[in-house]
């Protein structure tokens, strides 16, 4: 009987740690989008960019999807203010980035 209780304790501990890891890894859409931009080598410490990421994180995935045009326009504006040239497909690319960030944050 002691072996079964030890096994149950180990399984419970493993499940708890997996749940904790998942909650630690889950981040908001703004944080996810920041990570995507950083991986592309375009990240910066821009205050406007951080404010947008915080707004996205605070309002959540549903809000981000409903306001993706607003977020895309602010992202493009921030990038252009930082001197990044945006090609003619900029809106489509940023909207795809937003969708990816929302998917990763869920």
Order of alpha helices (4+ residues) and beta strands (2+ residues): alpha-alpha-alpha-alpha-alpha
